[in-house]
């Protein structure tokens, strides 16, 4: 490990599996699925207006919601009215990650600190509320914060303002692959001299408007039984369901973490991104670019496929996407039955929050030497997939390195290699 190798020193989680690392990890190891019938309320009306009726009869009936998240514990009312639930989650996860890392930005040089987030949909409920106000009450009733509250970079901006992170800040937009892209940029910033970078992503795509936007996606699961909703690599896989939340990570250079005796979860040893360059929404005809992303990440990390103890798979949940990923894994690992897991079967696919949460899962797995399980997939189906799919928490796995794989609508592919501290 070189002096400027990026390492993870803090993790903050706001996800269906829990708010905070301890609750999230405990529920993950127990295989507690949080995919359930959607119960999210309609967005509140703007001040001075009444909530108009919204048709909730959408073809999405189950999802992964974050229960028990009280945004007022992390966001003052003055800021809450300027921002969306997605940004509330990012602010909360960042605060928890900084606390976990024992890193106080007030004691640092602001220009040495940065934030990079991933976002795929922005402030959905905020935007819907203001559009309703426009049509119901006229333009004077639209909040001045509409221009910034929904925007993809809103979370990066608010995190930067709150914690005075004045280094190179930004946002990555690559759908489900964005979380790895954000960490890849953080890795570059660390290697170029930044002291610490907050990186990751959250999403809140369960408002009526957001659900309507997703309703035409062909690979979306249409059923109402949570146990059958999202089962990647299963014989009867029928698509995916959305979820909300994600994770934020604190990355620092290894020498800096050692110098302040910080706990280190894992090293970000290598990352890579590729693009299918095939079609805006249809899947690529083969798995070549996905396999290329995985190989390139391994090469950049200086880690051989034989050293990988677990793959955190993208887990599309539709038969074609699953076959392509299984083929890519088989190609990269040369027929070796490497353990594969998809713990987001407990949460649903979180768009840009998904890869960020997978990175958190991988770091925790390396720290505790336990592989979290894939749920709702029958062991017989797992065997038929040709993969060593982990369907129960696997302890004492001797983990030294993990591969995280992610894909996004539009042809995005990404992979990251994490190694044990």
Secondary structure by P-SEA (a helix, b strand, c coil): cccccccccbbbbbccccccaaaaaaaaaacccccccccccccccccccccccccccccccbbbbbccccccccccaaaaaaccaaaaaaaaaaaaaaaaaccccccccccccbbbbbbccccaaaaaaaaaaaaaccccccccccccccccaaaaaaaaaaacccccccccccccaaaaaaaaaaaaaaaacccbbbbbcccccccaaaaaaaccccccccccccccccccccccccbbbbbbbbbbbbbbcaaaaaaaccccccccccccccccccccccccccaaaaaaaaaaaaaaacccccccccccccccccaaaaaaaaaaaaaaacccccbbbcccccccccccaaaaaaaaaaaaaaaccbbbbbccccaaaaaaacccccccccccccccbbbbbbcccccccbbbbbbcc
